[in-house]
Amino acid sequence: MIDWIARHVTWPRTLLWRTFLLIVLLVAIFFVSWTQISRYYAMRSRATQGAQMLVSMVNLTRAALIAADDSQRFALLHNLNSLEGIQVLPAESTDQVVRMPDSSTSRLLRETVRKRLGNNTRFAVEVNGHEGFFLSFRVDLDDPEDEYWLIFPKDRLAVPLVAEWIGWGALAALVALLAAYLLVLGLNRPLQALEAAARSIGRGATPPPLREQGAREIVAVAQAFNQMSRDLSELDSDRALILAGVSHDLRTPLARLRLGIELSGAQEEDIQAMGQDIDEMDRIISQFLDFARGNDSEPTTECDIVTLTREIVQPFERHAQVHLDTPESLPLLCSQKALRRAITNLVDNARRYAGADKPITVLLREAGNLVEIEVADRGPGIPEDQVERLKRPFTRLEAARTNVQGSGLGLAIVERIARQHGGTLQLLPREEGGLRAILQLKARDASQSA
């Protein structure tokens, strides 16, 4: 049974509805149990009281009939009918009797009455086509022919309805469930705020401080998270400051070194080789600076991603075979500097690792609510089990991507920019060898941005 429920019943995934449904289940079990217990004791009490009333009425009627004169019996029976609504009729052997329905309450009623009046007492709900509550008794206990029907109105022994009890119980249960929902909602909102703040930190942003109010445990979690957020912000600022300072301090001697090399009078090949080393060092420093900037405060503006990509690719066409496959226009809301940096890194990685003699393809397309920028090369590619690791800062794969030097920050910067734009970076193998680096960005128009 439990396995069937697990396979066929879909359990909510949110903490709010899981907790609320659990409370609903507990309240429902309690309400049903309370209703059954209340109904049982109410019926039992009603049956006992009804049996005592029947026995008393039979004894009083028998005593009155025995004590009254024959001339007074008719008046006595008339008074019972008019004042109490009770009729007394002689019982005949030919009476067509419909017995009392069998239930736990009726059984208790019959057993209690027969203990007091004798086992020959009969019960019926219809006699000769007349409905009512019929109870037989004998004026002379030893004479079976001297038997009468004592007829009570139906409502005299009617089972009390528990609808009112159930109504009030249901109302109390609804109030309890409403209070439980508000309580769970009060616990869920801080968790949602914590989730949003954590995702914001994951995207490289600094979220506003969480509200430190509510239960003591929630306040403690909010205080710890706010402290962590402040510490991360300070750490990020210190890191950016250190990297910027180091990069600045390194570029000054590099500039002097370049000037010294050009004035050294060395051979042209040596000057060119040393100049390339200096350019490589300068490029690495630039990547350090890009990584140190993190999530800059550049606002999102609408731009034509096709035009932006053509401007980026144009300088690379002088030293590599770059093929563009783009629509005529593709507007996008983005941070232009960050996006320019991401596309430049992808194209530069393709050129460096695939080589200048192999073609590079840059494609732009729309895929549902996403804009995809794909840079495909014919280089060695990346093993599938190393893709996620290479998206981390300062990681490289020398064996798979030749011995090209670098800082290991290019893909980490692209991954961060993709997250800032609500997208992802995918590194997929290319048919017949190579790598497909796909930068996916959320396509947002001006109305969605507003």
N, C-alpha and C positions, 0 to 999 in steps of 0.2 A: 504493500500500500504506500509506504513511504517512498519507494523507488518510483512508483507510478506518479505520485505527486511531484517528485523532483524532476521527472521527464516532461510532464504536461503542464505544470503550473509555472508561469513566469513570475519570478520573485523580483520586486523592484530593486534597482541598483543604487538608488539614492538613499542616504542615511535618513532623510526626512520621512520618506514614505515607508521604508522598512520599519522604523521605530513606530510610526503612526499605525501601520497595519498590525503590528504586534500588539499594540495597546488596544486596537479595535477587537482583535481576536480574544484577548484576555477579558475585555469588558463584555463581549458577546457570550463567552463561556460563563462568566459570573452572572449575567442577566438571565440566561436560560436556566442555570442552576437555581438561582433565587426564585424564578417564576415557578419552577416545578416544586420546589420545597414549600413555597407559600401556598401553592394550589393544593398540595397534598394535605397540609395541616388545616387549611381552610375547609376542604371537603370533609375531612375526618371530623372536625369540630361540628360542621353543619349536620353531618349524618347522625352524630351522637345526640345533638340537641333535637333534631327532628324525630329520632326514635323516642326520646323521652316525652316529647309533646304528644306523639301518637299514642303511646302507652297511657299517658294521663287522660287524654280525651276518651279512649276506649274504656278505661276504668270508670271515669265519671259518667259516661253514657250508660254503661252497664248498671252502675249503681242507681242512676236516676230511673232507668226503666224498671228495675226491680222494686224500688221503693215507691214508685208512683202507682196510683190506682189506674185501673183500666180506662176510666173516663178521662184521666189526666194525661195519658200517654200521647194522644194526638196533639194536644196543646204543647207538650214538652218537645215533641219532634218538630213542631212548627217553629217554636222558639229557637231551637238549635239551628234550623235552616235560615231563619230570618236574621238572627243575631250573629251567629258564627259562620254561616254559609256551609254548615255541615248537614248532610242528609243521611238518614238511616233507612235502608231498604232490606226487606227479607231476602236471604240468599236461597236460590233454588238450584236443584241439581242439574237443571237444564240450561243454566246460565252459560252464555258464550263469553269466555274470559280471555283477554289478551294480557299475558303476564308482563310483569315489570321488566324492562331491559336489564341485562346483566352487566354490571360494572363494579369496580371496587367500592364505590360509594354506596350503590344499591345493596351490594352484598353485606356491607357493614351495617346498613340500616335494617335489613331483614334479620340478620343474626341478633342484633340488639333487641329488636321488638319480640322475636320469638322466645328469647330467654325470659322475657317478662310475661308474655301472654300465652306461650305454649307453641309447640311445633306445628299445631294444626292451623295456625294463622296463615291466611293467604293474602297475596298482594296482586293487584292488577292495575292497569292503566286504562282499560276499557272493558265494560261489561254490557253485553247486549247492545252494542253500538253506541253506548254513552261513554264519553271520555271524562276522565277525572283521575283522582288517586283513590283507589278502592282498597280498603282494609277490612278483612273479615274478623268477626268476634262472635262468641257465644254468650248468650245471657245465662244459660245453664251450662256450665262447663262439661257436665257429664252427658248432655243431650246433643248429639250431632245434628239433629233436625232443627234445633233452636239456634240457627246461625243467621247473622245479619251482615250486611255490607255497610261500613261506615265510609261515606264518600266525602273527601276533602277537595276544596278548590285546587286547581293545578298550581297556582302561585303560592300556596301554603307551604309546599315542600320543594319549591323550585330551587335548583342549585344556583347559588350566587355566582354571577358572572365575575370573572377576574379581569375583564377588559379595562376597568378603571385602574386596577393595580398595575396591569401591564402598561397602560398609557402613562401613568406617573413614573413607572420604572424606566420606560423608553425615553421619557423626557429627561430624567436624571442621567441616563446613559449618554444622551446627545450632549447635554451640558458638560459631562465629564470628558467626552471625546473632543468637544470644542476646546476645552481647557488644555487637554493633552496636545492637541494640534498646535495651539499657540505656544505651549511650552517647548515642543520639539522644534517649532519654527524659530523660537528664540535661541535655541541651541544651534540650529542649522545656519542661521545668518552669519554669525561670527566665523563659522567654518568656510562658508562661501567667500567671505571677505578675505580670509586667510589664503584660500585657494587662488583667488584673483591676484593677491599681492605676491604669492609665491611664483605664479606664472609671469607676473611682471618682472620679477627679479631674474627669472629664467631667460627673458627676452633682453636682459641687459639694462632695464629701466630701474629707476628708484621709485617705489610706490609710496604714497602718502602713509603716515603712521596709522596703524589700526586703532580703533576705539578701545580704550582699556576700561571696559565696564561690563557688568554682568556678574555671573558666578565667579567665585575665587579662582577656580581652575582655568576658566576662559580668560580672566584678567591676567593670570600668570603666563598663559600661552601667548597672549597679545603682547605683553611686556617683553617676553623673551624674543619674539619675532621682531618687534620694533628695535630691540637692542642689536639683534643680528643684522637687520637691514642697515642700521646706522654704521655698524662695524664694517659691513661689506662696502658701503658707500665710501667710508674713509679709506678703506684698503684700496678700492678702485682709484680714488683720487690720488693716493700716495703712489700707486703703481704708474698712473699716467704721468704724474709729475717726475718720477724717477726716470721712466723711459724717455720722456721728452727731454729731460736734462742730459741724459747720457747721449741721446741721439744728436742733440745740439752740440755737445762737446766733441762728439766724434766727427761731425761734418766739418768743423773748422780745420782740424789737422788734415782731413782728407782733401780739402780744397788746396791747402798749402802743398800737400804731397803731389796733387795733380799738376800744380804749377811748377813744382820742382822737377817733376819728370819731364815736362815739356821743355824746360830750359836746360836739362841735363846734357843734351847733345848726344844721347844714346841713339842706337839704331832705331829706325822707324818701326820694325817689327816688335822690338822690346817695348817701345813707348806705347804701341797699340795694345799689346798684351797687358801691360800694367794699367793702362787706362781702362781696359775691360774689367780688370779686377777691382779697380776703384768704383766703376759703375755698378758692379755687383754689390760691393759693400754699401754704396749709396742706396741701392734698391732695397737691400735688407733693412737698412735704417728706416727707409720710408715705410716698410711694412711694420716695423716696430711702432712707428708713430701712428699708423693707421689702426693698429691693434690697441694702442694705448688710448686713442680717442674714444673707442667703444661706441656707445650710443650718443652721438652728438645731438645738439639741440636744433639741427636743421629741420625746418618745417616741411611737411609734404606739400608738393605742388603738382599740378598737372603738366605732363610733358609727353612728347611723342617719343616712345621708346625706340621706334625705328630710326629716327634721326639721331638720337643719342648713341645707339649702337654703331651707326655708320661713322660718326665722329670718332668713336673709340677704335674701330677697326682700321681706319684709314692709315694711321702711322705704322701698324703692323704689316700692311700690304707691301711695304718697301722691302721687308726682310723675310716674308713668309707667304705661302700660298693660302690666302684666306678667301673663302667663298661665302657670300651672304645669301640667305634665303629668307626673305621677310615680306610681309604685306606692305602695301603702300603707306599705311599709317596705322598706328596702334597707340591710342592715348592711354595714359596710366597715371594714377596718383602715386607719387613716390618721393623719396628723398634723393634728389638727383646726384648729389656728391657721393652718397653711399652707394647708390646703384652703379654709378660710373666706376667706382672703385672695385665693386664686385665683378662686373663684366671684364674690366681690365685684367684682374687677377686670373680669371678663367682663361681668357685668350692668351695671356702671357704664359700661364702654366702649359697650355697646349703647345705653344710655340717652342718652349724650352725643352719639354720632355719628348715631344714628337720629332722635333728637328725642323729646320727651315725648308728641307727638301720634301716634306710630306704635307699634303693638303689639310687645311683646317676648315671645318664647316660651322658656320654660325647661323642658327635657325631661330626665328621668332614666330610664335603661334599662340592662339587662344585655345584653351582646353576647359570648357565649361566656365566656371567663375575664376579660372586661373590664367595667368599669362606666363608662358614658358619661354625661357631663353636657354637654348641648347648650344653648347660648344663641344663639337666632336672632333677627335684627332685620331691619328693612326699610330700612336705611341705604344709602349709596352702594356698599358692598362694597369688596373689595380685589382688585386685579388679580392673576391667578395667578402672574405672574412676580415679584411683590413680596412674596409670602407669607413666604418664608423670611427675607428681609431684615428684615421687620417684627418677627420674633421676637428680633432682636438688641437689646441695650440702646441707648437714646438714638436710636432711629430712628423716624421718623414719616412719614406720607404725607398731606401737607396737601391736595394736589389731589384725591385720591380720597375723603377722609373729611372734607370740609368744612374750615373754618378753626378748628376747636376746638383750644384750647391744651392742652398736656400735656407731660409729661416724656419720653415715649417709653419708659417702663419697664414699663407695665402688662402687655403681652404677654410681655416678657422674664421678668417675675416668674412669670407663669402657666406659661411653658415650663419654667422651672427647677423649679417645684413638681411639674409633671407628670413630669419625669425622676426626681425624688426618690421618686415613688410608682411607678416602673417603667412609666410611661405616656408619652403624647405629647399634643401640642396640634395639632389640625387646624383650618385656616381654609379653609372651602369656600364657594363661591358658592351663593346660595339662589335657587331658582326664583322668577321674577317679581321679582328684585332683592333685594339684601340680603346678609347674611353669616351663615354658620353656624360658630360657634366651638365645637368639640367637644373637651372635655377627657376623655381616656381614661386610666383608672386600672386597675391590676391588681386584680382581685377576689381577696382573700386572706382565708381564714377563720382561726379561732383555731388550728386544728391545723396549718395551713401555717405560720403565724407561729411557733408553738413549734418 
